[in-house]
Amino acid sequence: MRRIVLATAIAAAVTGAALAQGQPPIQGPEDATCREDARNRLLGAPNPQGLSPFDLGAQLYHECMKRLGAEGVAPKRRD
């Protein structure tokens, strides 16, 4: 019984932490790798464009996803 309660508490804490950060659930191993990579590189990455931390993190994440081949080419915009 204790194991079930403990497992439920851990699952709730992990899920709650992800929801509190406003992040969608991890979609795969590449997504998890790139999220961690962006988090780790955020404070040390050069930022010559003066991007906000959110935008710089997104840029690092998308660069990682492209590098791993998990993100395709963006579709062209139609006007």
Order of alpha helices (4+ residues) and beta strands (2+ residues): alpha-alpha-alpha
